[in-house]
Amino acid sequence: KEKGAAVGNFLDIIGRDVLGGRKVKSRKDYIKEAEEMALNSKLNGGKGYKLEVTDEQFNDLVKELEDFRKELTRKGYKLFTEGLVVYRKYTAEEKAATGFVGVAGAMDIVAIDAEGGVHIIDFKNKKFKNAETFKSNIYNSNERFPSSVSGWSSQQTTYGVLSFDFGLPIRSVNILLFASQYQEAGGTITINMLSKGSD
C-alpha cells in the first residue's frame, strides 16, 4: 500500500496541474515533490521512497491527462483542482459514536458542467499485473479483502455528502483510474507503467 501511495502522489500532483490548466513542470520537479511527500508522510519507515520514471513515460502520462482535459473542456466543463478541501464538524452525538471530531477530505478535481452541476473526480492508482487480476481486484470482494471499488465508494460518498453540506449541486462522483506497474528495491520505486484505463 505504501508503494502505491508513493506512485499515487506522483500521479495526483501531475494530474492536478494538467487538469487545472497550470504550466506543466519538469519530470524531475514532479519526482522531487512526490519524494518529499513520501518522506513527509513517513512512508517506508520514515525514509520515504525515491522514484524512477523515464521521460517517455512522463510525457505519455502528461499527454493522456491533457487529452482528458481537452475532452472535458470540449464538453463544456470547467475544471478546478486547487483548495478543494471539504470539512464537517461532528455533533456531540456523532463524536461520541465515532471518537472523531469531524470528517474532512481533499478532492482531486471538481468539474462544473454547462448547467452548473458539480462532478467530483478522484484519481486512483491500481497496480496492474494482468487484465483479469486487475478487474478482479477492482470489483470482487471476499471476507478478508474488500474490493477497491467498495473502499473508493466510501471515500467518494463522503466527498459527495460533505459537498452537499456546502450547498453544491452534486450530479456525479467519479473515479479516474490509472493502471500502474512498478517494483521497489532498496527504497527506490521504478515505475514501468502508469496509464489511464480505457473509457
C-alpha positions as CSV (number, residue, x, y, z in Angstrom):
1,K,0.0,0.0,0.0
2,E,2.8,2.5,0.8
3,K,4.5,2.0,-2.5
4,G,1.1,2.5,-4.2
5,A,0.7,5.7,-2.2
6,A,4.1,7.0,-3.4
7,V,3.1,6.3,-7.0
8,G,-0.4,7.8,-6.4
9,N,1.1,11.0,-5.0
10,F,3.2,11.4,-8.2
11,L,0.0,10.9,-10.3
12,D,-2.0,13.3,-8.1
13,I,0.4,16.3,-8.4
14,I,0.9,15.9,-12.1
15,G,-2.9,15.4,-12.7
16,R,-3.9,18.4,-10.7
17,D,-1.5,20.7,-12.6
18,V,-2.5,19.3,-16.1
19,L,-6.3,19.2,-15.4
20,G,-6.1,22.5,-13.6
21,G,-4.6,24.1,-16.8
22,R,-1.4,25.1,-15.0
23,K,2.0,25.0,-16.5
24,V,3.4,21.5,-16.6
25,K,6.7,21.3,-14.6
26,S,9.6,19.1,-15.5
27,R,9.6,15.4,-14.7
28,K,12.4,16.0,-12.2
29,D,10.3,18.6,-10.4
30,Y,7.4,16.2,-10.0
31,I,9.6,13.4,-8.9
32,K,11.2,15.7,-6.3
33,E,7.8,16.8,-5.0
34,A,6.4,13.2,-4.8
35,E,9.6,12.1,-3.0
36,E,9.2,14.9,-0.5
37,M,5.5,13.9,0.0
38,A,6.6,10.2,0.7
39,L,9.2,11.5,3.2
40,N,6.8,13.8,4.9
41,S,4.1,11.1,5.1
42,K,6.8,8.8,6.8
43,L,6.4,6.1,4.1
44,N,8.9,3.3,4.1
45,G,9.6,3.6,7.9
46,G,10.1,7.4,7.6
47,K,12.8,7.1,4.9
48,G,10.4,7.8,2.0
49,Y,10.9,6.5,-1.5
50,K,12.9,7.5,-4.5
51,L,11.1,7.4,-7.8
52,E,12.3,6.5,-11.2
53,V,10.2,7.4,-14.3
54,T,11.5,7.7,-17.8
55,D,11.0,10.9,-19.9
56,E,8.8,8.8,-22.3
57,Q,6.6,7.5,-19.5
58,F,6.2,11.0,-18.1
59,N,5.4,12.5,-21.5
60,D,2.8,9.8,-22.2
61,L,1.1,10.4,-18.9
62,V,1.0,14.2,-19.4
63,K,-0.5,13.6,-22.9
64,E,-3.2,11.3,-21.6
65,L,-4.1,13.9,-18.9
66,E,-4.1,16.7,-21.5
67,D,-6.3,14.7,-23.8
68,F,-8.7,14.1,-20.9
69,R,-8.8,17.8,-20.0
70,K,-9.4,18.7,-23.7
71,E,-12.3,16.2,-23.8
72,L,-13.9,17.6,-20.7
73,T,-13.4,21.2,-21.8
74,R,-14.9,20.5,-25.3
75,K,-18.0,19.2,-23.4
76,G,-18.3,22.5,-21.6
77,Y,-16.8,21.5,-18.2
78,K,-14.8,24.0,-16.1
79,L,-12.2,22.2,-14.0
80,F,-10.9,23.1,-10.6
81,T,-8.0,21.3,-8.9
82,E,-6.8,23.5,-6.0
83,G,-8.0,24.1,-2.5
84,L,-10.8,21.5,-2.7
85,V,-11.0,20.6,1.0
86,V,-14.4,19.9,2.5
87,Y,-15.0,19.5,6.2
88,R,-17.8,18.9,8.6
89,K,-17.6,19.1,12.3
90,Y,-19.4,16.3,14.1
91,T,-22.2,16.8,16.6
92,A,-21.6,15.7,20.2
93,E,-23.6,12.6,19.4
94,E,-21.5,11.8,16.3
95,K,-18.3,12.5,18.3
96,A,-19.4,10.0,21.0
97,A,-20.3,7.4,18.4
98,T,-17.1,7.7,16.3
99,G,-14.4,9.1,18.6
100,F,-13.7,11.7,15.9
101,V,-14.3,15.5,15.9
102,G,-15.3,15.6,12.3
103,V,-14.6,14.4,8.8
104,A,-12.6,16.1,6.0
105,G,-11.4,15.3,2.5
106,A,-9.4,16.9,-0.2
107,M,-10.9,16.3,-3.6
108,D,-8.7,16.0,-6.7
109,I,-10.9,17.6,-9.3
110,V,-14.2,19.3,-9.3
111,A,-15.8,19.7,-12.7
112,I,-18.7,22.1,-13.3
113,D,-20.8,21.3,-16.3
114,A,-22.6,23.8,-18.5
115,E,-25.7,23.7,-16.4
116,G,-23.8,24.3,-13.1
117,G,-23.9,20.7,-11.9
118,V,-20.9,19.6,-9.9
119,H,-19.0,16.4,-10.7
120,I,-16.3,15.1,-8.3
121,I,-13.4,13.3,-10.0
122,D,-10.8,11.5,-7.9
123,F,-7.5,10.0,-9.2
124,K,-6.9,6.4,-8.3
125,N,-3.9,4.3,-9.0
126,K,-4.1,0.5,-9.0
127,K,-1.2,-1.9,-9.6
128,F,-1.7,-3.9,-12.8
129,K,-0.4,-7.5,-13.2
130,N,-2.8,-8.7,-15.9
131,A,-6.2,-7.6,-17.1
132,E,-8.1,-10.5,-15.3
133,T,-6.4,-9.8,-11.9
134,F,-6.8,-6.1,-12.4
135,K,-10.5,-6.2,-12.9
136,S,-11.0,-8.9,-10.3
137,N,-9.2,-6.8,-7.6
138,I,-11.2,-3.7,-8.5
139,Y,-14.7,-5.2,-8.4
140,N,-14.6,-8.5,-6.5
141,S,-14.6,-8.8,-2.7
142,N,-14.2,-11.6,-0.2
143,E,-14.4,-11.7,3.6
144,R,-10.7,-10.7,4.1
145,F,-10.2,-8.3,1.2
146,P,-12.8,-5.8,0.2
147,S,-12.8,-4.7,-3.5
148,S,-11.1,-1.5,-4.4
149,V,-14.4,-0.1,-5.6
150,S,-16.0,-0.6,-2.1
151,G,-13.2,1.3,-0.4
152,W,-13.2,4.1,-3.0
153,S,-17.0,4.3,-2.9
154,S,-16.9,5.2,0.8
155,Q,-14.5,8.0,0.2
156,Q,-16.4,9.2,-2.8
157,T,-19.7,9.2,-0.9
158,T,-18.1,11.2,1.9
159,Y,-17.0,13.8,-0.6
160,G,-20.5,13.9,-2.0
161,V,-22.1,14.3,1.4
162,L,-19.7,17.0,2.5
163,S,-20.1,18.9,-0.8
164,F,-23.9,18.7,-0.4
165,D,-23.5,20.2,3.1
166,F,-21.9,23.2,1.4
167,G,-24.9,23.5,-1.0
168,L,-23.1,22.2,-4.1
169,P,-25.4,20.5,-6.6
170,I,-23.6,17.2,-6.9
171,R,-24.5,15.4,-10.1
172,S,-21.9,12.6,-10.0
173,V,-18.9,11.3,-8.1
174,N,-16.3,9.6,-10.3
175,I,-13.0,7.7,-10.3
176,L,-10.3,8.4,-12.9
177,L,-8.5,5.1,-12.7
178,F,-4.8,4.6,-13.7
179,A,-3.2,1.2,-14.0
180,S,0.4,1.0,-12.8
181,Q,3.3,-1.4,-12.9
182,Y,6.2,-0.8,-10.6
183,Q,8.8,-2.5,-8.4
184,E,10.7,-1.4,-5.4
185,A,14.3,-2.2,-4.5
186,G,16.4,-0.6,-1.8
187,G,13.9,2.3,-1.3
188,T,13.6,3.1,-5.0
189,I,10.4,2.6,-6.9
190,T,10.8,2.1,-10.6
191,I,7.6,2.9,-12.4
192,N,7.3,0.8,-15.6
193,M,3.7,1.9,-16.5
194,L,1.2,4.5,-15.3
195,S,-1.7,4.8,-17.8
196,K,-5.3,5.8,-17.7
197,G,-7.6,2.8,-18.2
198,S,-9.9,2.6,-21.2
199,D,-13.1,4.6,-21.1
